[in-house]
Amino acid sequence: MTTEQRLSELGIELPAAPAPAGNYVPALQIGNLLYLSGAICLVNGEMTHTGKVGADRDLAYGQAAARVCALNLLAVAKAHVGNLDKIQRVVQINGFVNGVPGFADSPAVINGASDLLVEILGERGRHTRAAVAVTGLPKDTTVEIQAVMEID
């Protein structure tokens, strides 16, 4: 089964790859590694998830935000390499959670992205990662995630 077939089976449609919001590139390939800039909760120019987890937002909201970020990362990867089947492995993700001071559940929030990547890509989606809480993110996004992928 192709990755596109898997997305269809899951009822998931990738958003359009978001444009960079500054002086950087969304993806940079060096050899067989694809480095993806941080993806936020922005779909079609609109923020889908904003606010701090642990204050006005709960864990489930944060996990949904992380899923949006993961889909944006896949959209950027697809725009760069042309076909999601070229992803051999998600090597690493680094997740940042907009949380209240002392927020300690950022790994549970970033599980939203990790679980989705494995659901879509199977074993190719298993990765190393960091999950940290921060006190602010661009556009007040609830989550931001960057990634490194191995490309065929």
QUIVEN-V391005 format. One line per field, one symbol per residue. psi: psi as a letter, one per 30 degrees, with the letter a starting at -180 (. if undefined). burial: I if it has 9 or more other ideal C-beta (glycine too) atoms within 8 Angstrom, else O. Layout:
psi = ???
burial = ???
//
This chain:
psi = kleeeeeeefgkkklkkklkgailkfkkkjbgkjkklkkahkkhgkkfkllkkfcfkleeeeeeeeeeeeeeeeeeeeeeffkfffjekjekkjkkkjllkgkggeeeeffeeeeeeeeefbfffklllkjlklgklkggkekkkllkkkk.
burial = OOIOOIIOOOOOOIIOIIOIOOOOOIIOIOOOIIIIIOIIIIIOOOIOIOIIIOOOIOIOIIIIIIIIIIIIIIIIIIOIIOOIOIIIIIIIIIIIIIIOOOIOIIOIIIIIIIOIIIOIIOOIIOIOIOIIIIOOIOOIIIIIIIIIIIIO
//
